Amino acid sequence: MVNRHFEYQGYQGSVEPDTEKGGFFGKVLLIRDLITYQAETTEQLDQEFRISVDGYLADCASLHKQPDVP
């Protein structure tokens, strides 16, 4: 695997193999809030990471909460 992490909108996300179920999983790094994602391929995992970051930022905005940043 070439990439060990993803980057999007200033956030970094991990890339880990799921040895029990197959595929991959990850979490957004360097923030206190917990944001996780999973997918069958690394390409799909990158998409899920971006969707998760966008969802997190949208949730923070709707709650009038300052998002945690790295």
CHARMM-style PDB file with segment names, atoms N, HN, CA, C and O in Angstrom:
ATOM      1  N   MET     1       0.855  -1.179   0.000  1.00  0.00      PROA
ATOM      2  CA  MET     1       0.000   0.000   0.000  1.00  0.00      PROA
ATOM      3  C   MET     1       0.895   1.234   0.000  1.00  0.00      PROA
ATOM      4  O   MET     1       1.826   1.331   0.799  1.00  0.00      PROA
ATOM      5  N   VAL     2       0.619   2.151  -0.873  1.00  0.00      PROA
ATOM      6  HN  VAL     2      -0.137   2.073  -1.523  1.00  0.00      PROA
ATOM      7  CA  VAL     2       1.442   3.348  -1.020  1.00  0.00      PROA
ATOM      8  C   VAL     2       1.134   4.364   0.075  1.00  0.00      PROA
ATOM      9  O   VAL     2       2.047   4.809   0.770  1.00  0.00      PROA
ATOM     10  N   ASN     3      -0.136   4.741   0.243  1.00  0.00      PROA
ATOM     11  HN  ASN     3      -0.878   4.379  -0.322  1.00  0.00      PROA
ATOM     12  CA  ASN     3      -0.511   5.753   1.231  1.00  0.00      PROA
ATOM     13  C   ASN     3      -0.797   5.099   2.577  1.00  0.00      PROA
ATOM     14  O   ASN     3      -1.478   4.076   2.650  1.00  0.00      PROA
ATOM     15  N   ARG     4      -0.278   5.691   3.626  1.00  0.00      PROA
ATOM     16  HN  ARG     4       0.276   6.522   3.567  1.00  0.00      PROA
ATOM     17  CA  ARG     4      -0.577   5.236   4.976  1.00  0.00      PROA
ATOM     18  C   ARG     4      -1.577   6.156   5.651  1.00  0.00      PROA
ATOM     19  O   ARG     4      -2.052   5.873   6.751  1.00  0.00      PROA
ATOM     20  N   HSD     5      -1.897   7.268   4.982  1.00  0.00      PROA
ATOM     21  HN  HSD     5      -1.512   7.498   4.089  1.00  0.00      PROA
ATOM     22  CA  HSD     5      -2.924   8.166   5.493  1.00  0.00      PROA
ATOM     23  C   HSD     5      -3.490   9.008   4.355  1.00  0.00      PROA
ATOM     24  O   HSD     5      -2.896   9.123   3.283  1.00  0.00      PROA
ATOM     25  N   PHE     6      -4.641   9.584   4.619  1.00  0.00      PROA
ATOM     26  HN  PHE     6      -5.123   9.491   5.490  1.00  0.00      PROA
ATOM     27  CA  PHE     6      -5.299  10.474   3.667  1.00  0.00      PROA
ATOM     28  C   PHE     6      -5.245  11.894   4.208  1.00  0.00      PROA
ATOM     29  O   PHE     6      -5.080  12.096   5.411  1.00  0.00      PROA
ATOM     30  N   GLU     7      -5.383  12.877   3.328  1.00  0.00      PROA
ATOM     31  HN  GLU     7      -5.517  12.713   2.351  1.00  0.00      PROA
ATOM     32  CA  GLU     7      -5.479  14.280   3.736  1.00  0.00      PROA
ATOM     33  C   GLU     7      -6.634  14.927   2.986  1.00  0.00      PROA
ATOM     34  O   GLU     7      -6.825  14.707   1.790  1.00  0.00      PROA
ATOM     35  N   TYR     8      -7.409  15.740   3.728  1.00  0.00      PROA
ATOM     36  HN  TYR     8      -7.254  15.918   4.700  1.00  0.00      PROA
ATOM     37  CA  TYR     8      -8.549  16.430   3.134  1.00  0.00      PROA
ATOM     38  C   TYR     8      -8.974  17.560   4.059  1.00  0.00      PROA
ATOM     39  O   TYR     8      -9.179  17.332   5.252  1.00  0.00      PROA
ATOM     40  N   GLN     9      -9.109  18.755   3.542  1.00  0.00      PROA
ATOM     41  HN  GLN     9      -8.942  18.940   2.573  1.00  0.00      PROA
ATOM     42  CA  GLN     9      -9.547  19.949   4.276  1.00  0.00      PROA
ATOM     43  C   GLN     9      -8.779  20.149   5.590  1.00  0.00      PROA
ATOM     44  O   GLN     9      -9.354  20.571   6.593  1.00  0.00      PROA
ATOM     45  N   GLY    10      -7.490  19.847   5.574  1.00  0.00      PROA
ATOM     46  HN  GLY    10      -7.022  19.504   4.759  1.00  0.00      PROA
ATOM     47  CA  GLY    10      -6.653  20.040   6.752  1.00  0.00      PROA
ATOM     48  C   GLY    10      -6.678  18.890   7.745  1.00  0.00      PROA
ATOM     49  O   GLY    10      -6.010  18.950   8.777  1.00  0.00      PROA
ATOM     50  N   TYR    11      -7.441  17.844   7.447  1.00  0.00      PROA
ATOM     51  HN  TYR    11      -7.984  17.796   6.609  1.00  0.00      PROA
ATOM     52  CA  TYR    11      -7.540  16.678   8.329  1.00  0.00      PROA
ATOM     53  C   TYR    11      -6.752  15.524   7.730  1.00  0.00      PROA
ATOM     54  O   TYR    11      -6.607  15.415   6.512  1.00  0.00      PROA
ATOM     55  N   GLN    12      -6.243  14.661   8.611  1.00  0.00      PROA
ATOM     56  HN  GLN    12      -6.361  14.749   9.600  1.00  0.00      PROA
ATOM     57  CA  GLN    12      -5.556  13.451   8.187  1.00  0.00      PROA
ATOM     58  C   GLN    12      -6.328  12.246   8.694  1.00  0.00      PROA
ATOM     59  O   GLN    12      -6.881  12.262   9.794  1.00  0.00      PROA
ATOM     60  N   GLY    13      -6.357  11.204   7.877  1.00  0.00      PROA
ATOM     61  HN  GLY    13      -5.908  11.192   6.984  1.00  0.00      PROA
ATOM     62  CA  GLY    13      -7.049   9.984   8.261  1.00  0.00      PROA
ATOM     63  C   GLY    13      -6.162   8.772   8.078  1.00  0.00      PROA
ATOM     64  O   GLY    13      -5.383   8.701   7.127  1.00  0.00      PROA
ATOM     65  N   SER    14      -6.279   7.826   8.981  1.00  0.00      PROA
ATOM     66  HN  SER    14      -6.912   7.884   9.753  1.00  0.00      PROA
ATOM     67  CA  SER    14      -5.460   6.621   8.913  1.00  0.00      PROA
ATOM     68  C   SER    14      -6.025   5.625   7.913  1.00  0.00      PROA
ATOM     69  O   SER    14      -7.195   5.685   7.535  1.00  0.00      PROA
ATOM     70  N   VAL    15      -5.160   4.707   7.496  1.00  0.00      PROA
ATOM     71  HN  VAL    15      -4.209   4.658   7.803  1.00  0.00      PROA
ATOM     72  CA  VAL    15      -5.528   3.592   6.621  1.00  0.00      PROA
ATOM     73  C   VAL    15      -5.013   2.327   7.288  1.00  0.00      PROA
ATOM     74  O   VAL    15      -3.804   2.136   7.419  1.00  0.00      PROA
ATOM     75  N   GLU    16      -5.933   1.460   7.710  1.00  0.00      PROA
ATOM     76  HN  GLU    16      -6.915   1.614   7.604  1.00  0.00      PROA
ATOM     77  CA  GLU    16      -5.556   0.220   8.394  1.00  0.00      PROA
ATOM     78  C   GLU    16      -6.271  -0.957   7.749  1.00  0.00      PROA
ATOM     79  O   GLU    16      -7.450  -0.849   7.411  1.00  0.00      PROA
ATOM     80  N   PRO    17      -5.580  -2.085   7.569  1.00  0.00      PROA
ATOM     81  CA  PRO    17      -6.270  -3.269   7.060  1.00  0.00      PROA
ATOM     82  C   PRO    17      -7.152  -3.866   8.152  1.00  0.00      PROA
ATOM     83  O   PRO    17      -6.781  -3.871   9.325  1.00  0.00      PROA
ATOM     84  N   ASP    18      -8.317  -4.368   7.760  1.00  0.00      PROA
ATOM     85  HN  ASP    18      -8.618  -4.364   6.806  1.00  0.00      PROA
ATOM     86  CA  ASP    18      -9.211  -5.054   8.693  1.00  0.00      PROA
ATOM     87  C   ASP    18      -8.957  -6.547   8.537  1.00  0.00      PROA
ATOM     88  O   ASP    18      -9.521  -7.186   7.648  1.00  0.00      PROA
ATOM     89  N   THR    19      -8.115  -7.101   9.391  1.00  0.00      PROA
ATOM     90  HN  THR    19      -7.657  -6.582  10.113  1.00  0.00      PROA
ATOM     91  CA  THR    19      -7.705  -8.490   9.251  1.00  0.00      PROA
ATOM     92  C   THR    19      -8.812  -9.479   9.604  1.00  0.00      PROA
ATOM     93  O   THR    19      -8.755 -10.635   9.184  1.00  0.00      PROA
ATOM     94  N   GLU    20      -9.807  -9.054  10.359  1.00  0.00      PROA
ATOM     95  HN  GLU    20      -9.852  -8.115  10.700  1.00  0.00      PROA
ATOM     96  CA  GLU    20     -10.906  -9.944  10.733  1.00  0.00      PROA
ATOM     97  C   GLU    20     -11.981 -10.009   9.659  1.00  0.00      PROA
ATOM     98  O   GLU    20     -12.445 -11.097   9.320  1.00  0.00      PROA
ATOM     99  N   LYS    21     -12.384  -8.870   9.120  1.00  0.00      PROA
ATOM    100  HN  LYS    21     -12.007  -7.985   9.396  1.00  0.00      PROA
ATOM    101  CA  LYS    21     -13.500  -8.810   8.178  1.00  0.00      PROA
ATOM    102  C   LYS    21     -13.058  -8.604   6.733  1.00  0.00      PROA
ATOM    103  O   LYS    21     -13.864  -8.761   5.816  1.00  0.00      PROA
ATOM    104  N   GLY    22     -11.799  -8.257   6.516  1.00  0.00      PROA
ATOM    105  HN  GLY    22     -11.144  -8.129   7.261  1.00  0.00      PROA
ATOM    106  CA  GLY    22     -11.333  -7.892   5.183  1.00  0.00      PROA
ATOM    107  C   GLY    22     -11.598  -6.419   4.940  1.00  0.00      PROA
ATOM    108  O   GLY    22     -12.337  -5.786   5.695  1.00  0.00      PROA
ATOM    109  N   GLY    23     -11.014  -5.880   3.915  1.00  0.00      PROA
ATOM    110  HN  GLY    23     -10.414  -6.394   3.302  1.00  0.00      PROA
ATOM    111  CA  GLY    23     -11.184  -4.464   3.622  1.00  0.00      PROA
ATOM    112  C   GLY    23     -10.272  -3.611   4.482  1.00  0.00      PROA
ATOM    113  O   GLY    23      -9.213  -4.051   4.928  1.00  0.00      PROA
ATOM    114  N   PHE    24     -10.712  -2.375   4.706  1.00  0.00      PROA
ATOM    115  HN  PHE    24     -11.573  -2.017   4.343  1.00  0.00      PROA
ATOM    116  CA  PHE    24      -9.898  -1.397   5.422  1.00  0.00      PROA
ATOM    117  C   PHE    24     -10.766  -0.549   6.340  1.00  0.00      PROA
ATOM    118  O   PHE    24     -11.977  -0.448   6.144  1.00  0.00      PROA
ATOM    119  N   PHE    25     -10.143   0.058   7.341  1.00  0.00      PROA
ATOM    120  HN  PHE    25      -9.159  -0.025   7.500  1.00  0.00      PROA
ATOM    121  CA  PHE    25     -10.814   1.005   8.215  1.00  0.00      PROA
ATOM    122  C   PHE    25      -9.839   2.110   8.569  1.00  0.00      PROA
ATOM    123  O   PHE    25      -8.636   1.992   8.339  1.00  0.00      PROA
ATOM    124  N   GLY    26     -10.368   3.179   9.128  1.00  0.00      PROA
ATOM    125  HN  GLY    26     -11.346   3.275   9.315  1.00  0.00      PROA
ATOM    126  CA  GLY    26      -9.505   4.272   9.548  1.00  0.00      PROA
ATOM    127  C   GLY    26     -10.233   5.207  10.481  1.00  0.00      PROA
ATOM    128  O   GLY    26     -11.428   5.057  10.738  1.00  0.00      PROA
ATOM    129  N   LYS    27      -9.487   6.183  10.987  1.00  0.00      PROA
ATOM    130  HN  LYS    27      -8.516   6.306  10.778  1.00  0.00      PROA
ATOM    131  CA  LYS    27     -10.062   7.241  11.813  1.00  0.00      PROA
ATOM    132  C   LYS    27      -9.339   8.542  11.524  1.00  0.00      PROA
ATOM    133  O   LYS    27      -8.194   8.549  11.074  1.00  0.00      PROA
ATOM    134  N   VAL    28     -10.027   9.640  11.790  1.00  0.00      PROA
ATOM    135  HN  VAL    28     -10.958   9.634  12.155  1.00  0.00      PROA
ATOM    136  CA  VAL    28      -9.421  10.955  11.619  1.00  0.00      PROA
ATOM    137  C   VAL    28      -8.411  11.140  12.745  1.00  0.00      PROA
ATOM    138  O   VAL    28      -8.716  10.905  13.914  1.00  0.00      PROA
ATOM    139  N   LEU    29      -7.222  11.557  12.382  1.00  0.00      PROA
ATOM    140  HN  LEU    29      -6.974  11.748  11.432  1.00  0.00      PROA
ATOM    141  CA  LEU    29      -6.103  11.669  13.319  1.00  0.00      PROA
ATOM    142  C   LEU    29      -5.957  13.074  13.888  1.00  0.00      PROA
ATOM    143  O   LEU    29      -6.402  14.054  13.291  1.00  0.00      PROA
ATOM    144  N   LEU    30      -5.333  13.149  15.041  1.00  0.00      PROA
ATOM    145  HN  LEU    30      -4.972  12.353  15.527  1.00  0.00      PROA
ATOM    146  CA  LEU    30      -4.884  14.393  15.658  1.00  0.00      PROA
ATOM    147  C   LEU    30      -6.012  15.324  16.108  1.00  0.00      PROA
ATOM    148  O   LEU    30      -5.815  16.534  16.213  1.00  0.00      PROA
ATOM    149  N   ILE    31      -7.204  14.754  16.376  1.00  0.00      PROA
ATOM    150  HN  ILE    31      -7.364  13.771  16.291  1.00  0.00      PROA
ATOM    151  CA  ILE    31      -8.296  15.526  16.973  1.00  0.00      PROA
ATOM    152  C   ILE    31      -8.878  14.714  18.126  1.00  0.00      PROA
ATOM    153  O   ILE    31      -8.693  13.500  18.200  1.00  0.00      PROA
ATOM    154  N   ARG    32      -9.582  15.401  19.026  1.00  0.00      PROA
ATOM    155  HN  ARG    32      -9.732  16.387  18.966  1.00  0.00      PROA
ATOM    156  CA  ARG    32     -10.175  14.725  20.180  1.00  0.00      PROA
ATOM    157  C   ARG    32     -11.456  13.979  19.829  1.00  0.00      PROA
ATOM    158  O   ARG    32     -11.730  12.922  20.397  1.00  0.00      PROA
ATOM    159  N   ASP    33     -12.245  14.520  18.898  1.00  0.00      PROA
ATOM    160  HN  ASP    33     -12.022  15.379  18.437  1.00  0.00      PROA
ATOM    161  CA  ASP    33     -13.484  13.852  18.501  1.00  0.00      PROA
ATOM    162  C   ASP    33     -13.153  12.566  17.740  1.00  0.00      PROA
ATOM    163  O   ASP    33     -12.137  12.487  17.048  1.00  0.00      PROA
ATOM    164  N   LEU    34     -14.020  11.563  17.875  1.00  0.00      PROA
ATOM    165  HN  LEU    34     -14.845  11.626  18.437  1.00  0.00      PROA
ATOM    166  CA  LEU    34     -13.798  10.283  17.210  1.00  0.00      PROA
ATOM    167  C   LEU    34     -14.606  10.215  15.921  1.00  0.00      PROA
ATOM    168  O   LEU    34     -15.835  10.285  15.941  1.00  0.00      PROA
ATOM    169  N   ILE    35     -13.903  10.079  14.803  1.00  0.00      PROA
ATOM    170  HN  ILE    35     -12.905  10.022  14.786  1.00  0.00      PROA
ATOM    171  CA  ILE    35     -14.525   9.967  13.487  1.00  0.00      PROA
ATOM    172  C   ILE    35     -13.887   8.760  12.809  1.00  0.00      PROA
ATOM    173  O   ILE    35     -12.681   8.749  12.564  1.00  0.00      PROA
ATOM    174  N   THR    36     -14.702   7.737  12.505  1.00  0.00      PROA
ATOM    175  HN  THR    36     -15.681   7.746  12.705  1.00  0.00      PROA
ATOM    176  CA  THR    36     -14.194   6.522  11.884  1.00  0.00      PROA
ATOM    177  C   THR    36     -14.884   6.276  10.547  1.00  0.00      PROA
ATOM    178  O   THR    36     -15.926   6.863  10.254  1.00  0.00      PROA
ATOM    179  N   TYR    37     -14.290   5.404   9.745  1.00  0.00      PROA
ATOM    180  HN  TYR    37     -13.444   4.927   9.983  1.00  0.00      PROA
ATOM    181  CA  TYR    37     -14.837   5.059   8.435  1.00  0.00      PROA
ATOM    182  C   TYR    37     -14.279   3.699   8.041  1.00  0.00      PROA
ATOM    183  O   TYR    37     -13.245   3.270   8.553  1.00  0.00      PROA
ATOM    184  N   GLN    38     -14.981   3.017   7.115  1.00  0.00      PROA
ATOM    185  HN  GLN    38     -15.820   3.366   6.700  1.00  0.00      PROA
ATOM    186  CA  GLN    38     -14.509   1.715   6.634  1.00  0.00      PROA
ATOM    187  C   GLN    38     -14.970   1.498   5.204  1.00  0.00      PROA
ATOM    188  O   GLN    38     -15.942   2.105   4.754  1.00  0.00      PROA
ATOM    189  N   ALA    39     -14.252   0.613   4.483  1.00  0.00      PROA
ATOM    190  HN  ALA    39     -13.462   0.120   4.849  1.00  0.00      PROA
ATOM    191  CA  ALA    39     -14.586   0.318   3.089  1.00  0.00      PROA
ATOM    192  C   ALA    39     -13.843  -0.935   2.653  1.00  0.00      PROA
ATOM    193  O   ALA    39     -12.967  -1.441   3.355  1.00  0.00      PROA
ATOM    194  N   GLU    40     -14.215  -1.419   1.481  1.00  0.00      PROA
ATOM    195  HN  GLU    40     -14.926  -1.008   0.911  1.00  0.00      PROA
ATOM    196  CA  GLU    40     -13.605  -2.625   0.919  1.00  0.00      PROA
ATOM    197  C   GLU    40     -12.249  -2.358   0.264  1.00  0.00      PROA
ATOM    198  O   GLU    40     -11.364  -3.213   0.311  1.00  0.00      PROA
ATOM    199  N   THR    41     -12.076  -1.189  -0.344  1.00  0.00      PROA
ATOM    200  HN  THR    41     -12.795  -0.494  -0.382  1.00  0.00      PROA
ATOM    201  CA  THR    41     -10.818  -0.856  -1.033  1.00  0.00      PROA
ATOM    202  C   THR    41     -10.274   0.459  -0.490  1.00  0.00      PROA
ATOM    203  O   THR    41     -10.994   1.212   0.165  1.00  0.00      PROA
ATOM    204  N   THR    42      -9.003   0.732  -0.765  1.00  0.00      PROA
ATOM    205  HN  THR    42      -8.418   0.120  -1.297  1.00  0.00      PROA
ATOM    206  CA  THR    42      -8.420   1.998  -0.302  1.00  0.00      PROA
ATOM    207  C   THR    42      -9.029   3.185  -1.045  1.00  0.00      PROA
ATOM    208  O   THR    42      -9.142   4.274  -0.481  1.00  0.00      PROA
ATOM    209  N   GLU    43      -9.423   2.987  -2.306  1.00  0.00      PROA
ATOM    210  HN  GLU    43      -9.331   2.103  -2.764  1.00  0.00      PROA
ATOM    211  CA  GLU    43     -10.071   4.066  -3.045  1.00  0.00      PROA
ATOM    212  C   GLU    43     -11.415   4.421  -2.403  1.00  0.00      PROA
ATOM    213  O   GLU    43     -11.743   5.597  -2.245  1.00  0.00      PROA
ATOM    214  N   GLN    44     -12.185   3.402  -2.038  1.00  0.00      PROA
ATOM    215  HN  GLN    44     -11.919   2.447  -2.167  1.00  0.00      PROA
ATOM    216  CA  GLN    44     -13.460   3.631  -1.359  1.00  0.00      PROA
ATOM    217  C   GLN    44     -13.227   4.213   0.033  1.00  0.00      PROA
ATOM    218  O   GLN    44     -14.010   5.036   0.508  1.00  0.00      PROA
ATOM    219  N   LEU    45     -12.147   3.782   0.683  1.00  0.00      PROA
ATOM    220  HN  LEU    45     -11.511   3.113   0.298  1.00  0.00      PROA
ATOM    221  CA  LEU    45     -11.835   4.298   2.013  1.00  0.00      PROA
ATOM    222  C   LEU    45     -11.550   5.797   1.955  1.00  0.00      PROA
ATOM    223  O   LEU    45     -11.971   6.548   2.835  1.00  0.00      PROA
ATOM    224  N   ASP    46     -10.835   6.227   0.922  1.00  0.00      PROA
ATOM    225  HN  ASP    46     -10.493   5.617   0.207  1.00  0.00      PROA
ATOM    226  CA  ASP    46     -10.573   7.654   0.745  1.00  0.00      PROA
ATOM    227  C   ASP    46     -11.882   8.416   0.584  1.00  0.00      PROA
ATOM    228  O   ASP    46     -12.046   9.485   1.172  1.00  0.00      PROA
ATOM    229  N   GLN    47     -12.810   7.888  -0.197  1.00  0.00      PROA
ATOM    230  HN  GLN    47     -12.676   7.020  -0.674  1.00  0.00      PROA
ATOM    231  CA  GLN    47     -14.119   8.523  -0.359  1.00  0.00      PROA
ATOM    232  C   GLN    47     -14.866   8.582   0.972  1.00  0.00      PROA
ATOM    233  O   GLN    47     -15.459   9.608   1.304  1.00  0.00      PROA
ATOM    234  N   GLU    48     -14.841   7.489   1.734  1.00  0.00      PROA
ATOM    235  HN  GLU    48     -14.359   6.656   1.464  1.00  0.00      PROA
ATOM    236  CA  GLU    48     -15.526   7.461   3.027  1.00  0.00      PROA
ATOM    237  C   GLU    48     -14.889   8.433   4.024  1.00  0.00      PROA
ATOM    238  O   GLU    48     -15.590   9.050   4.826  1.00  0.00      PROA
ATOM    239  N   PHE    49     -13.572   8.568   3.973  1.00  0.00      PROA
ATOM    240  HN  PHE    49     -13.002   8.067   3.321  1.00  0.00      PROA
ATOM    241  CA  PHE    49     -12.869   9.548   4.806  1.00  0.00      PROA
ATOM    242  C   PHE    49     -13.370  10.952   4.499  1.00  0.00      PROA
ATOM    243  O   PHE    49     -13.692  11.714   5.412  1.00  0.00      PROA
ATOM    244  N   ARG    50     -13.437  11.296   3.216  1.00  0.00      PROA
ATOM    245  HN  ARG    50     -13.176  10.678   2.475  1.00  0.00      PROA
ATOM    246  CA  ARG    50     -13.895  12.630   2.811  1.00  0.00      PROA
ATOM    247  C   ARG    50     -15.359  12.858   3.217  1.00  0.00      PROA
ATOM    248  O   ARG    50     -15.711  13.938   3.693  1.00  0.00      PROA
ATOM    249  N   ILE    51     -16.199  11.851   3.031  1.00  0.00      PROA
ATOM    250  HN  ILE    51     -15.914  10.974   2.645  1.00  0.00      PROA
ATOM    251  CA  ILE    51     -17.601  11.951   3.441  1.00  0.00      PROA
ATOM    252  C   ILE    51     -17.690  12.157   4.947  1.00  0.00      PROA
ATOM    253  O   ILE    51     -18.503  12.951   5.419  1.00  0.00      PROA
ATOM    254  N   SER    52     -16.861  11.448   5.700  1.00  0.00      PROA
ATOM    255  HN  SER    52     -16.201  10.803   5.316  1.00  0.00      PROA
ATOM    256  CA  SER    52     -16.872  11.566   7.163  1.00  0.00      PROA
ATOM    257  C   SER    52     -16.432  12.956   7.621  1.00  0.00      PROA
ATOM    258  O   SER    52     -17.031  13.526   8.533  1.00  0.00      PROA
ATOM    259  N   VAL    53     -15.394  13.501   6.996  1.00  0.00      PROA
ATOM    260  HN  VAL    53     -14.907  13.037   6.255  1.00  0.00      PROA
ATOM    261  CA  VAL    53     -14.939  14.856   7.349  1.00  0.00      PROA
ATOM    262  C   VAL    53     -16.029  15.870   7.017  1.00  0.00      PROA
ATOM    263  O   VAL    53     -16.343  16.735   7.835  1.00  0.00      PROA
ATOM    264  N   ASP    54     -16.605  15.768   5.824  1.00  0.00      PROA
ATOM    265  HN  ASP    54     -16.350  15.066   5.160  1.00  0.00      PROA
ATOM    266  CA  ASP    54     -17.674  16.692   5.437  1.00  0.00      PROA
ATOM    267  C   ASP    54     -18.865  16.586   6.394  1.00  0.00      PROA
ATOM    268  O   ASP    54     -19.447  17.602   6.774  1.00  0.00      PROA
ATOM    269  N   GLY    55     -19.227  15.366   6.780  1.00  0.00      PROA
ATOM    270  HN  GLY    55     -18.755  14.541   6.470  1.00  0.00      PROA
ATOM    271  CA  GLY    55     -20.326  15.164   7.725  1.00  0.00      PROA
ATOM    272  C   GLY    55     -20.019  15.743   9.087  1.00  0.00      PROA
ATOM    273  O   GLY    55     -20.886  16.350   9.716  1.00  0.00      PROA
ATOM    274  N   TYR    56     -18.790  15.562   9.550  1.00  0.00      PROA
ATOM    275  HN  TYR    56     -18.086  15.069   9.039  1.00  0.00      PROA
ATOM    276  CA  TYR    56     -18.367  16.116  10.830  1.00  0.00      PROA
ATOM    277  C   TYR    56     -18.464  17.643  10.818  1.00  0.00      PROA
ATOM    278  O   TYR    56     -18.991  18.241  11.755  1.00  0.00      PROA
ATOM    279  N   LEU    57     -17.960  18.265   9.763  1.00  0.00      PROA
ATOM    280  HN  LEU    57     -17.532  17.779   9.001  1.00  0.00      PROA
ATOM    281  CA  LEU    57     -18.000  19.724   9.668  1.00  0.00      PROA
ATOM    282  C   LEU    57     -19.442  20.234   9.582  1.00  0.00      PROA
ATOM    283  O   LEU    57     -19.774  21.264  10.169  1.00  0.00      PROA
ATOM    284  N   ALA    58     -20.295  19.514   8.851  1.00  0.00      PROA
ATOM    285  HN  ALA    58     -20.025  18.677   8.374  1.00  0.00      PROA
ATOM    286  CA  ALA    58     -21.710  19.894   8.753  1.00  0.00      PROA
ATOM    287  C   ALA    58     -22.407  19.750  10.100  1.00  0.00      PROA
ATOM    288  O   ALA    58     -23.199  20.612  10.483  1.00  0.00      PROA
ATOM    289  N   ASP    59     -22.120  18.668  10.821  1.00  0.00      PROA
ATOM    290  HN  ASP    59     -21.478  17.968  10.510  1.00  0.00      PROA
ATOM    291  CA  ASP    59     -22.717  18.476  12.146  1.00  0.00      PROA
ATOM    292  C   ASP    59     -22.281  19.580  13.108  1.00  0.00      PROA
ATOM    293  O   ASP    59     -23.096  20.116  13.859  1.00  0.00      PROA
ATOM    294  N   CYS    60     -20.996  19.913  13.082  1.00  0.00      PROA
ATOM    295  HN  CYS    60     -20.333  19.478  12.472  1.00  0.00      PROA
ATOM    296  CA  CYS    60     -20.500  20.989  13.953  1.00  0.00      PROA
ATOM    297  C   CYS    60     -21.201  22.305  13.627  1.00  0.00      PROA
ATOM    298  O   CYS    60     -21.582  23.044  14.535  1.00  0.00      PROA
ATOM    299  N   ALA    61     -21.370  22.601  12.349  1.00  0.00      PROA
ATOM    300  HN  ALA    61     -21.060  22.001  11.612  1.00  0.00      PROA
ATOM    301  CA  ALA    61     -22.029  23.845  11.947  1.00  0.00      PROA
ATOM    302  C   ALA    61     -23.477  23.866  12.411  1.00  0.00      PROA
ATOM    303  O   ALA    61     -23.956  24.890  12.897  1.00  0.00      PROA
ATOM    304  N   SER    62     -24.184  22.742  12.265  1.00  0.00      PROA
ATOM    305  HN  SER    62     -23.795  21.909  11.870  1.00  0.00      PROA
ATOM    306  CA  SER    62     -25.595  22.714  12.665  1.00  0.00      PROA
ATOM    307  C   SER    62     -25.760  22.804  14.176  1.00  0.00      PROA
ATOM    308  O   SER    62     -26.791  23.269  14.664  1.00  0.00      PROA
ATOM    309  N   LEU    63     -24.748  22.361  14.918  1.00  0.00      PROA
ATOM    310  HN  LEU    63     -23.911  21.984  14.522  1.00  0.00      PROA
ATOM    311  CA  LEU    63     -24.787  22.433  16.382  1.00  0.00      PROA
ATOM    312  C   LEU    63     -24.139  23.710  16.917  1.00  0.00      PROA
ATOM    313  O   LEU    63     -24.060  23.908  18.129  1.00  0.00      PROA
ATOM    314  N   HSD    64     -23.677  24.572  16.014  1.00  0.00      PROA
ATOM    315  HN  HSD    64     -23.741  24.410  15.029  1.00  0.00      PROA
ATOM    316  CA  HSD    64     -22.959  25.804  16.384  1.00  0.00      PROA
ATOM    317  C   HSD    64     -21.771  25.489  17.284  1.00  0.00      PROA
ATOM    318  O   HSD    64     -21.495  26.191  18.256  1.00  0.00      PROA
ATOM    319  N   LYS    65     -21.070  24.400  16.926  1.00  0.00      PROA
ATOM    320  HN  LYS    65     -21.294  23.829  16.136  1.00  0.00      PROA
ATOM    321  CA  LYS    65     -19.889  23.931  17.664  1.00  0.00      PROA
ATOM    322  C   LYS    65     -18.653  24.171  16.813  1.00  0.00      PROA
ATOM    323  O   LYS    65     -18.667  23.904  15.612  1.00  0.00      PROA
ATOM    324  N   GLN    66     -17.619  24.656  17.403  1.00  0.00      PROA
ATOM    325  HN  GLN    66     -17.607  24.873  18.379  1.00  0.00      PROA
ATOM    326  CA  GLN    66     -16.354  24.838  16.697  1.00  0.00      PROA
ATOM    327  C   GLN    66     -15.746  23.455  16.451  1.00  0.00      PROA
ATOM    328  O   GLN    66     -15.527  22.718  17.412  1.00  0.00      PROA
ATOM    329  N   PRO    67     -15.463  23.072  15.192  1.00  0.00      PROA
ATOM    330  CA  PRO    67     -14.877  21.754  14.946  1.00  0.00      PROA
ATOM    331  C   PRO    67     -13.463  21.672  15.511  1.00  0.00      PROA
ATOM    332  O   PRO    67     -12.706  22.643  15.502  1.00  0.00      PROA
ATOM    333  N   ASP    68     -13.138  20.490  15.998  1.00  0.00      PROA
ATOM    334  HN  ASP    68     -13.753  19.702  16.006  1.00  0.00      PROA
ATOM    335  CA  ASP    68     -11.783  20.248  16.464  1.00  0.00      PROA
ATOM    336  C   ASP    68     -10.866  20.203  15.237  1.00  0.00      PROA
ATOM    337  O   ASP    68     -11.226  19.606  14.222  1.00  0.00      PROA
ATOM    338  N   VAL    69      -9.723  20.806  15.318  1.00  0.00      PROA
ATOM    339  HN  VAL    69      -9.431  21.291  16.142  1.00  0.00      PROA
ATOM    340  CA  VAL    69      -8.787  20.820  14.197  1.00  0.00      PROA
ATOM    341  C   VAL    69      -7.432  20.280  14.675  1.00  0.00      PROA
ATOM    342  O   VAL    69      -7.072  20.406  15.845  1.00  0.00      PROA
ATOM    343  N   PRO    70      -6.699  19.680  13.738  1.00  0.00      PROA
ATOM    344  CA  PRO    70      -5.374  19.162  14.110  1.00  0.00      PROA
ATOM    345  C   PRO    70      -4.430  20.274  14.519  1.00  0.00      PROA
ATOM    346  OT1 PRO    70      -3.277  20.012  14.860  1.00  0.00      PROA
TER     347      PRO     70
END
